Amino acid sequence: VNTIAVLGFKRRMVPVLVVWLALCLSGTWAVDRSNFKTCDQSSFCKRQRALKPGESPYRALLETMELTNTRLTLQLINDNNKVRLLLELYRLQGNMTRVKINELKPLKPRYEVPDVLVREPPTEPLSVLSQDENGVVLSLGVESQRVIVSAQPFRLDIVEGHNVLMSLNSRGLLAFEHLRMRKDTFSYKVTSTSLSVHLCSAFMSSSDMTCVPLVCTLQTTKEEEEKVEEGMWEETFKSHSDSKPNGPSAVSLDFSLPGVEHVYGIPEHADTLRLKTTDNGDPYRLYNLDVFQYELYNPMALYGAVPVMLAHNTQRTTGIFWLNAAETWVDISSNTAGKTVFGKMLDYVQGSSETPQTDVRWISESGIIDVFIMLGPTPKDIFSQYASLTGTQSFPPLSSLGYHQCRWNYNDQEDVRSVDAGFDEHDIPYDFIWLDIEHTDGKRYFTWDPHKFASPKDMLQGLKDKKRNMVAIVDPHIKVDSNYKIHNEIRSRGFYVKNKDGGDYEGWCWPGNAGYPDFTQPDMRAWWASMFSYDQYEGSMDNLYTWNDMNEPSVFNGPEVTMHKDAVHGSWEHRDVHNLYGLYVHRATMEGLIQRSGGVERPFVLTRAFFAGSQRYGAVWTGDNAAEWDHLKISIPMCLSLGLVGISFCGADVGGFFKSPSPELLVRWYQTGAYQPFFRAHAHLDTPRREPWLFGPENTALIREVIRQRYTFLPYWYQLFYHAYRTGEPVMRALWVEYPQDPATFAVDDEFLIGRDLLVHPVTEEGARGVTAFLPGKEEVWFDIHTFQKHNGAQNLYIPVTMSSIPVFQRGGSIIPRKLRVRRSSACMEHDPYTLFVALNTRRTAEGELYIDDGHTFNFDNKEFIHRRLFFSNNVLSSVNVAPEAQFTTKSWIERVVILGASKPRKVTLITAGKLKTAVCNKENKVFNVGCSFQVVLSVLHEQCLKEAPVFRVKIYFALFLFADGHKSQLDFDFDASVSVLTIRKPSMNAGEDWSMALQ
């Protein structure tokens, strides 16, 4: 009876304890920094950071060098302890170099990160240029690029011509803690080094074996005499103990970047775009953690970790990809840090200026050194190189680029219906409504609350009838409950992560006591994916998508609110795989959504935790932010940093998750979020409701307007994501990506580019009456998309603002397709017409493109799409098919063309697809004769002639206009002389056809 009473009490206490734990972590709505380690509290970081530069014990043993067609191997020796390492050097295709360092003969295998690279990177031959007793010089095959390996101390320099691009171990901070037996164990004394055993054997007979332990412990090597420091074999943080059965295993390497003052990347941190030096504080930390209302402008770890850094100056962009999934710290120092512009000028005048240099040091707790050096030389080359390693951003369904409405939590089906109706009543479009954890049956994922969501299919069908969708949360902590099918299946299959003693690892999260599936196991991931099938996930339909939260993983009663490092995943400790866990959850969920449709439909999955390669699986967001102006500001550099390392589909909770925004802050956040890739409003359970119409008619109108603006730009967003999928280039871009030779752009992080053609400077200051936007490009002109006013580039432009203002500019020389007929969801706009906004540059030319597919399936991979190049020159606007092998049709047409920076023509003539009698390319008076379609000839001319000088380009289009015998028609137009805007109305050609429009 007493046992039953105790069990009953425990069950009643579970929700109370979970709420208490959550309040302890978040109740103050400010991060408790004492829950998270500093470098000094992380023993391996403290140990490695204590090493002094210039005292490297590592020497390259040149006599061990072996060179094959694909790699160079070379042994390194630590002269302090005689432990040998194996260096592997690869020249990779695409101007990259790979460096791997591992123990030559480790006591047991060390973890090497799987599943992140999309394939084993293809190699190119290396060749030796010269060699002597001091080192070896290798050719990288690209112009004058070489790798110089110096022997003592070991150092590796990558050189182009006379310039050093990057140096490894130039500061002598390479460190590799070898695996060893613990000294205070009997097994260690018996298993001493081979040298000791050999020496012992020489002094005893075979009958005197009992002397071996005693004699061998006396015959120690330098390796055995290494100092045992606190935290090497066991570590305690607060009340948590880490047993460290494998002992110290940290790895570290320094990189020097001559000529570099600006480095970027290594998200996720709530900090500026340009990374800061860390000499006077903690290094940047990469360790996926559940951090409630994180602090801003510091290097604390957050939810995701991408160990990629970009370095940039006016001559070159390079990148470092440190492939290690363990806890990692990154130190940055610079010889120009802290110097003002005046100070640098003074150095120059006095002749004492030194070449700028940034030094970076990576420190990881376990694993090996596996680093990819990307040599650019341009930013877009870096994106391509990194994409070749880890893949590109998944191509999302078009609907996911619309607006998402979320909160913790919509109460029940009636609440969902009411909110959905509220959008229609207030004429605000949206595509997704979200359900947080309260929709489940007692935090049991893949279920529905039987009372509040008794008929989920009816709810989903109601949304589907309006061409809308839903996202429901599925977290990776599983309620320990013998009546819960998901838990029973995982336990019976042995799929849970294990604790150090071999039992199922359990921790506290939203359901109370929870198990954590081991997503590192392929079988577990396959089973998880199968749970999303319609017959397994009861109540689900094809318009239900998924959100993976808490997948760092979050463990409320674990060290640093996460899993114990000595938990076990198969053969590996959690410390080895920690930063991969969220990626694996994201991947398994994404695969489940694809499989449920038979591989036809594109998935949408949002994740909080991520790693290198997560871009392949869906979207991320910046986590539990707050309704504060500084959190609005920080969303910009946080998403820009993610874009630089391949993750384009990024956004922040509009309005802030914690706290309650003022109406002004909420409006400004909508205006910012509408121009970021992932556009979702979200709010905490304890905050007042904040649907867009709850802040008075005036604010409702402002929010409505900016959401509708988002929908007009969906064709542009969509084609940018298509390009991100094909090339790896970010959708939301830092200015320096497009203006890499302009130092004025290098530290800008309060504005950004969408693609290359839209510049956005959100209003992020409370009470602002004006903002100053930097318009880049000496030869550029920029057009305000609202007023059509033209502004020159390379200037700081002061812009008066009101509450309705969000400064957005279209680059002169671009053509952007938009859909101006906004309906209640993106799918309702599928067949609606396009308006082309043509912004002319100083040469009175412009170019752009139009991409169309079905918006939701993988059929685009089977060439079912339309991809057209749009270009304007010599007063002729034309549309060319750049994918003639593709087959797709559209009902959409071109209903309007708006030309910014135009002159008033006498007439406008439209020529639709027909035959060409003759077309002349004036460069050599070449003639292309009868029989070719308009499309083919235009494509040929574009390919062969448009590479010539603009003067010849002009004459081509004139010839095409003269000799095309397709259908011709005169078009109506209006011209606004005050802003030089020409509007051509109702040309009405199909968006997938060939056409040309001449202004005379």
N, C-alpha and C positions, 0 to 999 in steps of 0.2 A: 504493500500500500504506500509506504514511504517513497519507494522508487517511482511509482506511478505519479505520485504527487509532485516529486522533484521534476520528472520529465514534463509534466503539464505546466509547471512554473516556467521551465526553460522555454517551452514553446511560446508561452504568453510574453516572455521577455524578449524574444527575438526581434520583433519590430521596434520595441522600445530601445534596445541596445543599438540597432542600426541607426535609428534617428539620432540617438545620443552621439554615436560616432560621427555621423554626418555633421551634426552641430558643432562638435569639437573641431572638425576640420574646416567647416565653412560658416559657422554661426556668426562669426564676427565680420564676415564678408571681406576678409583681408587675409592674405597668405600668412601662415605661421612659419616663418623661415626656420625655426628650430626643428621643424619636421624634416628638413632637407639638409643634406650634407654640404659643407664647404670642402674645398680641397684639403685643408688641414685635417678635416674629420674623415676623409677618405684616404686610408693608409697608403694605398699605392700611389695616389696623386701626390701626397706629401713626400713620399720617398723619392719619387722621380723628380719632383720639382726642386728637391734639395741638391741634385747633382749640379756641379759647377761647369759652365762652358769651358771649352779648351782643354779638357782632361780626358779625352776619349781613350779607353783602353783597347779599342778594336783595331785590328790590323788585318789587311787583306793578304791572304797567302796566295800570291800570284802563281806559284808552281801548281796549285790545284785547279787552275782555270781550265774549263772545258767549253768549247764553242761548237755548237751544232748549227744547222741551218735555221733553227727557230729560237734558240736561247743560249745565253751564256750562264754558266754556273761557276761559282767561286766561293771558297771557304773563307770565313772570317774567324779570327780567334780573339777572345778576350784575354789579354795578357795578364790580367789580375787573377783570373780563376781557371784559365786554360780551356774554358768551354768554347766549342766551335759552333758556328752558325753556317747555314748554307744560304748564299745569296743567289737568286735567280733573276736574270735581266732579260726582258723581252722587248723587241721592237714590234709595235702593233700597227696594223693598218690604220690609216687616218691620222697620222702624225701624233701618235701616243707612245709612251714608254711605260712598261709595267715592271715594278720592282717588288720581289717577294723575299722576305727573310724569315727563316725558321731555324729551329735547332737542327743541327746536323743529325744527331741521334737522341731525340727526346725520350724521356723516361716512358712516356705514353703519347699518343697522338695529340696534337694541339688543334683547336677548332679552326676550321677554315669555312668562311661564310658561303653557304649554298643558296641557290634559288634567286639570287639578286641579279646576277648577270643573265642576260637573255640567251647567251651562248658563250662558249669558250672563245675569247676574242681571237680573231685570225691574226697571225704573225707575219712579219716580213723578215728577210734575211739580215743578219748582223755581220759586219766584217771588221777585222782588226786593221787599223791604219798604222799603228806603231805600238811597241811594247819595250820596256826596260825594267830594271829592278825597282823602279819607283812607281810604276803604274802601267796602264794600258789605255789606248785611245781607240774607240770604236766609232764607226760611221753609222749614222741613223738614216742615211740615204736621202734625206731631204735637204736639198741645196748643200749648205756647209754645216749641217747639224752633226754634232759629235757628242759622245759620252766619254768623259775622262774619269777613269777609276784610279784614284790615288791609293797607294798601299798603306803608308804609315804616317798618321793615323788614316784609317779607312775614310774615304770621302768620294762622293760621286757628283760630278758637275755635268750639266747639260749645256752645251755651248752652240751658238750659231754665229759663224764668222768670228769676230773678236769679242762678242758679247756673251756673257754668262746669263743664261735664261733662268736657271734654277740650280741650287746646290743642295745636296743631301749630306747631313752630318758635318757640315762645315763648322758648326759650333761644338761638335763633339758630344752631342746629347743623345746619340743612339744608345739605347738600353734594352736589354732582352733578358728578363729574369727567367733562368732555365728551371725546368721542373726538377725537383729533387726529393729525396726522402727526408722526413723530419728527423732532426738530430736526436730528440729525446725519446725515440722509439727503439725497441729492440731490433726491429727489422732494419732500421737504418744502420745499426752497429754491425749487423750480420752482412748487410748489403752495402758494404763500403765500396769505394771506387776500385776499378780493376787494377789500378796501379798499386793501391794499398794491399789488395789481395796478393798481387804478384810479389811485393816486398815481403809480406808475411810468409808466403810459401817458401821463400828462400831461407827462412830462419827456423823452420820447424819440420818435423818428420810427419809422414802421413798418419802415424798413430797418435799424434798430439793435437788432434783437431779441436779439442776443447780450448786451446789457447787462441784460436782464431779471433773471436770477438774482442778479447782483451788487446792482443797485439795490433789488430787492425784499427782499433779506435785510437791507438797511439800513433799510428802512421797516417797522419792526416795530410791532405793536400790543401792548397790555398782555397780551393772551392769549398772545402768543408769548414774552413776557418772564417768564412764570410759571416759577418755579424748578423745575428737574428734580431730584427727590429720588431717593435710592437706592431701588431696588426698583420704580420706576415702569415701566420698560421691560424689565427683566430682574431675576429674583430667584433667589437660591440659598438652599437649605435643606439643611444637611449636604452630601451629595454630589450633590444633585439641582438641576437648573437649570430654571427656568420662563421660557420665551422671551418671553412677553407681547407678541405681535405687535400687539395693539390698544392697548397702553399702558395708562395708568391709566383706570379706568372705574367707580370705587366710587361708591356712593350712600349717603346717610345722612339721617335725619330724627329729630328729637326730639319727644316727646309728654309733656305735663304732665297729671297727674291730680290735681286739687285734691280734698282730703278723703279721699284714699286712702292707706292704710298697708300694705295687703296685696295683693300681685300673685302670680299663679300661672301655670303652664303652661310654654311653650317647651321641651317635652321634646325630646331625652332627656338628662337629667343625673342622676347619682347624688347627689341632694341632697334637702334638705327640701322639703316640699310648698310652703310659703311661700318665694318667691324672696327671696334676700338682696340687699343692696346690694353694688355692685361697686367702690365708690370706692377701696378699698385693695388691689385685686387685679385679676385679669383679668375682662373681661366674660364673660357666658355665651356659649359658642360653639355654633353650629349648623352642623355639618359632619360628614356621616356617615363614621365611621371604625371600623376594626376594632381595638378597644382590648382587649388581653388583661388580664384581671383588673383591671378599672378601679379607680381610687381613689374613695373616698367623700367626700362633702361638699366638692366643688369644682366649678367651672363648666366643666370640660373637656368637649369634645364626645364623644359616644358614637355608637352605631350608627344612630340615627334623628334626624330634625329636623322638628319641627312648629312653624312660626313663628307661633304663636298665643299671646297673653297675655290673661289675664283679670284685671281689677281689681275689688276688692270692698270695700264698706263697708256699714254697716247700712242705708243708704238705697238703694243701687244696685249693680248689677253691670254692667260694661262689658267690651268685648273689642277687641283689636287683632289683625288677621290681616294679616301682612306677606307678600305673595305674591311671594317671591323664592327661587329654588332655588340661588343661589350661596352660597359660604361667607359666613356672617353672624355678627356679634357683637352682643350686646345688653347695653348698660350700664344699670344701675339705681341711682338715688340717691334719698334721702329726707331730708326735713328733720327727721324724728323718729328716724332711724336711730341706734341706740346709746343712746337715752334709756330709762331704766328707768321702770317704772310710777310709782315714787316721784317721779322727775324730772318726769314729765308732770303729776303732781298738784301738784307744787311750782310749776310754771309757771302752772297754772290758779289756784292760790291767790294768787300774786303778780300775776296779771293779765297775764302776759307770754306766755301760750300763743299759738302761731301755728297757723293751720289746717294740718293735716297735708297733705303733698303728696308724691307719688312722681313722679319724672321718669324716663323711659325713652328710650333712644336706640338705634335700629337702624342697623347699618352692614353693608352687603353689598358684595361685591367687584365685581359687575357687574350688568347688567340695568337695570331701571327701578324707580322707586318706584310700587308698586301696593298700596294699603293699604285694607282694609275695616274700618270703625269700626262695631262692633256696640254698640248703645246699650241693650240689655236691655229693661226695667230689672231683671228678675229673672234668677237663674242659669238657670232653665229657658228663659227667652226667649233667652238667649245660646246655649244648646245648639240651640234651634230655628233661630236665625239662622245659626249656623255650618253646621248641617246643610243648610240651604237653599243654601249656597254649595258645599260639598264632599261632600255626601252623608252617609249614616248608616252605622253599623256593619252589615256584611253579616249576614244571619240564618244562623247556622251550623247544620249538622246536629246533632241532639240528641246523637248519640254523641260529638261532639267536646267536649262539656261534661263528659264523664266523665273518668276517670283515664287518663293516658298514661305508659307505661313506656319509658324511653329510656336509652341510653348510647352513647358512642363506644368500642366498637362491639359489637353482638352478632355473634359470630364467624362463625356459619354457620347453616344451616337447623336443624341439630340443637340448637344453642344457643337459637334462637328457640322451637323446640318445647318444650325443657326449661323455659325461663322461662314460657312460656304455661301449661304443666302445673303449674308451681310456684304460680301464682295460684289454680288450681283446688284444688290440694292444701291450700293454706292459707286457702281460702275468702275470697279477696280479689278483689273485682270490678275489672275494667279493660276499657277499650274499644280502646286503640291500643297497639301495640308499634312501636318506631321503629328504623330502620336508618340509621346515619351513613355516612360516605364509604367505609368499607372494604367495603361490600357490592358496590361496582362492580367492573368489570374495569379495574383500574389507574387509578382516578379518572376513568374515562370515564362521564359521567352518561348516563342512559337505558340503562345496561347492568347486567349482573349478573356477579359473579365466577363464572367457569365451574366452579370447583371447590367453592367454599364455598356458592354459591347456584345449584346446577346446575338445580334444578326450582322456580323461584319460584312458578309457578302452583299446584303441589302445596302449597307452604307457605301461600300465600294462601287456597287452598281450605280447608285445615285450620283457619285462623282464621275463615273465613266460616262454616264449619259450626258454630262456637261463637258466631256473631254478633259477631265481633270484626274489627278492622281493622288495617292497617299504614300507616305513613308512611315513605317513602324520600326521602332527600335528593337534590335536584337543584340544583347550584350553577351560577352563571352564568359561570364561567371554564372554557374549553373546551380540553382537551389538544390541543396542536399535534401531530398525528399523521396522516400521509397514509393510514393504514389505519383511521381512525376516521370513520365515516359522518357524524356530526354536524359534525365539523370541516370535512370536505370540502364539505358542503352550505353551511355558513355562508360559507366562503371563496369558493366558486364563485359565490354570490349577492351577494358584496360586502357582507355583513352585519356584518363586524367593525368595531369602532371603529378609526379611523385614527390614526396618529401624526402629528406636526407636519409630517413630510416626505411624507405621503400613503400610506405603507405601512400594513399591518395592525399595530395596536398589540398588543404582546405583553408579558407580565409573568409573574412567578413566583407560582404558588399551589400548591395541593395536588397537581395532576398534574405539576408541573414547569413547563416553558414552556407558557404558555396564552394563547389569544386571548380577547377580551372582546366578545361580541355587542353590537351597538348597538341596545339596546331602545328608544331614542327613535324608531326608525323603525317606523311601523305595519306595513310588510311583514315586518320581522324579528319583531315580536311575533306576527303572524298565523302565520308559519312555526313559531315556537317553540310556539305553542298546538297546532298540528297534530301536533307530536311526541308529545303525550300520548295520541293515539288508540291504541286497543288494537292496531291493526295496525302501528303505528310503534314504540311502546314495548313491545318484546317482553317477555313475562312479566308484564305488568301486568294487573290485573283491577279490577273496580269497587269493591273494598274496599281499594285502594291509593291513598293520598293523598300530598301533597307538602310538602316543607320546603325553602324557599329560604334558604340561609345565605350568608355571605361576599359579600352583594350591595350593599355600600356604594359601590363595589366594593372588595374586598380584593385588594391587589397587594403581595405580600411584599417585593419589591424596589423598590417605588415610594415616592415622597415621602409621609411620614406613613402608610405601609402602604396607600396607595391609588393611584388613577390620576393620571398627570401632568395638570396643569390645561390644558396646551396640546395634549392629545390632541383629536381632532376627531370630532364627531358631525354629519355632513352639513355644514351651514353654520355650526355653532356649536362653540365650544370647550367642553371638558369643564368648565371653570370655571363656565360659564353653567348647566349642567344637573346638576351633581354630585349634589345632594340629591334629584333626581328618579329617579336610576338604579334604586335599590332598589324604588321604587314601580312602575316600568315592568316590572321582572322579576316582581314579585308579581302585577301585573295580567295579564301574558301567561300566567303559570302558571295563575292562577285561570280565565282564559278557556279554557285548554286542558282543564281538568278538567270544565268545563261542557259544552264542545263534544263531548267523548268520549261523553257520555251523551245526545247529541241535545238538550241544553238542559233535560233533565228533573231531574237530580240536583244538589243543592247541593254545592259543593266545600268542602274544607278545605285551606287553604294557610297555613303559618306562614312569616313573614318576619322577618329580623333588622333589615334597613334599612327605613326608612319615611319618609314625608313627609305633608303635609296631603293628605287624601283616601285614604290607605292603608286607612282603616277599611272602605272599600267592598270590599276584596279578601280580608280574612281576619284572622288573629291575629298578634300580635307577642309577643316575650318580651324580657326585660331583658338577654340576652346572657351573656357569660362571667363569671359571678359566682364567688364562692369560698365554701367551707364555713367561714364565719365568722359569728359572731352579728351583727355589724354589717351584713353583707350580707343576712341575714334581715330585719333591721329596715328596711333601705333599700328592700326590695321593695315595701313598703306605699306610701310617697310616690311611688315611681317609677310604679307602676300607677295611683295616684290622679291623678297629673299627666296621664298619657295619657288617662284617662277624661274629664278636663275638656276635652280637645281632640278628642273624638270617637272615640278608639280604646278601645273597651271590652274587647276580647278580649285581655287582657294577663295574663301570669304570669311567674314567675321559676323558674329551675331549682331544683326542690326538692332540698335537700341540698347545693347549691352545685356548680358545674361543676368548678372546681379544688379540690384538696386533699381531705381525707377528714373527714367530719363525725363528731363523737362521737355515740354513740347518743342522748344527750339532745338535741343540736342537730338530728339527723335527725328525731326524733319531733316536736319543736317546729316544724320546717319543714313536715312533713306536715300538722300541725294548722293552720298558717297557709295553706299552699297549697290545702288543701281548701276554703277560703273565699275564694279568689281566682278570677277568671274562667277562666283557662287553667291547668290543673292537670297539670303534667308533672314527673316526676323525670328528671334527666339527670346525666351524670358524664363526666369526662375519661378518655381512654384509659389514662392511667397511674395512675388511682385504683383501689383495690380494689373488687371487685363490691359492690353495695349494694342488691340486690333486698330488698323489705320483710321477708323472712323470715330474713335473714342476721345479725340482731343479737340473737338469743335470743328465746325464747318470749314473754317479758313485753313486749318492744318490738314484736315482731310483732303481738301482740294490740292494742297501742295504735295502731299504724299501721293495722291492719285496721279498727278501730273508726272512725277518722276518715275513712278512704276510704269506708266504708259510710255514714257521715253525709253525705258529699258526694252519694252516690247517692240518699239519701232526699229531698234538696232539689232534685233535677234538675227537677221540674215548675216550681219557683219560678225557678230559673236560666233555664229555657227561656222562660218568659213574660217575664222581664226582658229577654232578648235580643230577643224579638219587639218589645217596646216600644222598645228601643234602635234597632232597625231602622226602626220607624215614626216615632220622634220625635227621635232623636239624644241622648236622655238617657243618661248613663252608667249602667252596671250596678253597678260598684263606685264608691261616692261618698264624697267628703269630707263631713264632718259639716256644714260650713257651707252646702253645697248645699241641704240640707233645713231648716237652721236659720239662714237668712241674716241674721237680726237679732240673733243671739247672738254677741257678740265672743269668748266663751269657746271657740267652735268654730273660729275663723278660722285658728289655727295648729296644730290637732290633726292629727297624722299618724302616730300609733301605734295608731290604731283607725280603723274605717271602717264605712260602711253598705253593705249589699247591697240595692239598690233603696232603698226608704224604710223597710222594715219589719224588717230584721235588722241588728243592730249587733254588730260583731265586734271584740274586743280581744285579739289573739293574745299569747301569752306569748313574749317575744323576749329575755329576760334569762337568762343562764346561772344555774342553781341557784335560780331564783325560787321563793319560797314564797307569793307573793301579788302581785297587780297592782292598780293603781288605775285604774278605768275611769271616763270621764266619760259620764254618761247625760244627753243633752240634752233640752231641752223642759220649760218650767215646768209645763205642763199635762199632760205625758206620764207614762205609767207604762210600765215595761219588765219583761218576764218572762224569767227565765233559762230557756233552752230545755231544759236538762237537769233542773233541780230544780223548775221552775215557780214559784219564788219571785218575788214582785212587788216592784219597787223604783220609787220615785218618780224623775222626771226632774229635771234641773237640779242634779245632785249628782255629786261625785266619790266613787265607791263602791269601797271596798277589798274585794278578793275573794281569799280564800285559795285557792291552787291546788296541785294535785298533778300528777304527770306525765300523768294522764288528762284534765286540765282544759284546755278552751279556752273562755274566757268569750264566750258568744253570747247575745244578748237579742232577743226579739221585741217589737216596739212594740205597746203597748195601742192597740186600734182597728184592728187588722189581722187578715186571714185569710190564712193561707199553706197551700197544698196541698202535701202530701208523699206519697211512696210508701215505705212502711215495709217492704215485702217486697223486700229487696235480693237481686239475682241476679248472675250472673257478668258481665253486661254490660248496658248501658242498653237495648239492643234486646230482651233477654230479659224486660224489665220492661214492655214496651209495653202489654200488656193488663191489667196488674196494677191493683188498686184504689187509691184515694186515701184518705188521712186528712186531714181539714181541721182545722187548728189555729187556733182562734178566740180571739184575745186581746182582752179587753174593755178599753176605756178608762174614764176616770172617769165618762163619761156612759152607760156600759154599752152602747156600740155598737161595731161593727166592720165593716170592709168589705175586700174583696179580689177576686181574680178567678181564673179558671181558663182556660188556653189549651191547646188540644190540636190537633195536626195529625198528618200521617204521620211527621214527624220527619226527613225527608231529601230531599224533592223541593221543587220550586218550585210545587206545586199550591196552596199557601196563597195565592199571588197570584191564583189563579182561584177564590177564595172557598171553598176546601175546608179548612175548619177549624171548630173550636168555640171560641167566646169567650164566657164567662159571667161575669156580675157576681155576687159573693157579698156579702150584707150581713146584718147582725144588728142588730135594734132591737126594743125592747119585748118581749124574750124570744122573738122569731121570727127564725129563720135562713132565708134564701131564696136561690134561685139563679135569675137572670134572663138570658135570652139577649140579649146586646148586639150580636149580628151576625145578625139573623134572615134576612138575605139569603144567609148562608154555608150550605154544605151539607157535612156530614161526620158520620160516625158513629163511635162508639167502643165497645169491649167493656168498658172500664174502668167501675168503679162506685165509689160512696162506701161504704167499709166501716166508717168510724169518724169521729166528730166529737169533738174535744177542745176544751172551752171553758175558757179560763183566766180566773180572776177571776169565776167564776160563783157563783150561789146554788143551793141544792138545790131542784129542782122536785118537785111531786107526781107529775107524769107528763110524758112527752114524746110528742107526736103528730106523725106524718109525713103530709103531704098531697102526693101526687104529682099530675102534670098532669091537669087536668080542665076543666070549664066553670065559669064564674062566673055565679051568678044575679044578684048585686048586690054592688057595692063602693062604699063611701062615703069621700069625701075631706072631712074635717070642716071644712076651711077655709071653704068656702062651701056645705057640704052637697051637693056635686055628686054625681050618681049615674051610674055606668057600668053599663049594663044587659046583659041576656042576649045570648048569641050569640058573645061574644068568647072566644077561647081563654085559658087561664090565662096563657100566655106574653105574649100581646098586651096583655091588661089590666094585668098586672103591669108591663110595660114602660111603658104609658101612664101608670099611676099614678106610677111611678118618675120619669118625665119631668115630669109636670105637678104632682104633689103633693109629691114629696120635696124640692123646693126650698124648701118652707115650713119653719117652725120645727120643731125636733125633736118638740114635743108633737103636732103634726099627723102627723108621720112615724110616730109610735107608733100612732096611731089607724088609719092606713091598714092597717098590717100586721094589726092586730086585726080589722079589717073583712074583710080577705082571708081570714083564718083562719075567720071565722064563716060566710062565704058561699060559699067554694069547695066544689064538689061533686065534686072529684076523689077518688081513693082515699085513705082515711085508715087509719092503723095506729098502734098503740101500740108504742113502742120501749123496749128495755131500756137501763138506764144505771147507771153507778157514780158516786158523788160522794166525793171526798177532801176532807174539811173542813179538814184541816191546811194545805192549799195552795189551797183553793177551786177545785178542778178537777173539772169535770163531763165524763165520758166516755160518749158515746152510741154503743152498739155495733150494728153490722150494720143500719144503715138500708137499705143495699143498693139505693138508687136509681141508675140509670145516670148517669154523670157528665155526659152531654150533655142530660139532661132538665130540665124545670121542676119545681121542688119547693119546699116550704116546711115548716119544722120548728118547732113551737110548744112552748115550755116553759111549763108551768102549775104 
